[in-house]
Amino acid sequence: LTLNVSLHAFFYVSFLTVAVNPWVTIMQRAAHTAFCAWPQCVRPAMIRQSLRCTGLLQNSCRAYSVIPPPRDTEEKDMMHRMLRVDHAGEYGANRIYAGQMAVLGRSRTGPLIQQMWDQERKHLAKFNEILAENRVRPTALLPLWNLAGFVLGASTALLGKEGAMACTVAVEESISEHYNSQIRALMESDPERYTELLQVIKEFRDDEMDHHDIGLEHDAESLPGYWLLKNAIQLGCKAAIYASQRI
């Protein structure tokens, strides 16, 4: 049922994205590009790579690097859900920027998108490391977010720089709000126990807010239908967060 909800939400977002602009052929081109690239995007080797958290446990004088050992099953389940959805969010953001670079990589906007993408890659690498150290299973929906993220990034980039920046604003705002909710929860629970995790999340939250501000500075709001597109994308983000926590 949860998977059906997330799939319906994804296709609903795609429908609204088409309705925002009169250029229906733009969306068709993006979908065609993504589906033609499907074998490269989700070939078995890539899926295995995405599902396998990179890196072996690093030698350290401590028993953990960021996450303390759980005190009980309830805390373990809470942390696993939190880390699973954070990893999925960073993975999806990487695929969005990959789609944008596939369209705008050689344009004047390319270096700016590449700069933000490089930061997202660092975020993903860190969560790969944390998941491996704590034996947290990534969400089983990574192949879906692989395709969905690329389609979203490519289709909005086909609307031009403004479309790509509008997508960036919507996604980064959603991720920032999610990180803020996690920060509040950890602060209310035991800030001293989760000091290092809080530091990581706050750093990544600040990076996401920088990306959000960059999108606004580069004319995101000038895109026709900006608010409808933004709300549609953020609806999809909420559905993805809900599903990734549980699957």
Salt bridges, closest charged atoms under 4 A:
GLU75 OE1 - ARG71 NE 3.44
GLU75 OE2 - ARG193 NE 2.97
ASP86 OD1 - HIS178 NE2 3.53
GLU90 OE1 - HIS123 ND1 3.42
ASP118 OD1 - ARG121 NH1 3.65
GLU120 OE1 - HIS123 ND1 3.53
GLU120 OE2 - HIS211 ND1 3.16
GLU129 OE2 - LYS126 NZ 3.40
GLU172 OE2 - HIS211 ND1 2.83
GLU173 OE1 - HIS212 NE2 3.16
GLU173 OE1 - LYS230 NZ 3.14
ASP190 OD2 - ARG71 NH1 3.87
GLU196 OE2 - ARG62 NH1 2.47
ASP206 OD1 - ARG205 NE 2.83
ASP207 OD2 - HIS123 NE2 2.81
GLU208 OE2 - HIS123 ND1 3.20
GLU208 OE1 - HIS211 ND1 3.78
ASP213 OD1 - HIS212 ND1 3.13
ASP219 OD2 - LYS161 NZ 3.14
